[in-house]
Amino acid sequence: MQRRDESPFFGFFVSLAFAAAGRRCFAVAACLVSIGLLLKLFKPHATSSLDIVL
């Protein structure tokens, strides 16, 4: 299974579409899910050590 790094950004777009349609609860839920996915994808980058050779 291939990891989709752009999926949180599609979720933000969907939340904007829900907000434009007047579905505030769905917009907030989609935004929170997108933030969760973004944090999950960011964790490996934040916790990996840099391999710096001086």
LINFEN-V952526 format. One record per pair of residues at least 24 apart in sequence whose C-alpha atoms are under 7 Angstrom apart, sorted by the first residue. I is the first residue (numbers start at 0). GAP is how many residues later the second one is. Records with the same first field share a line. If there is no record, write none. Layout:
BEGIN
I=GAP ; GAP
END
This chain:
BEGIN
7=26 ; 27 ; 29 ; 30
END
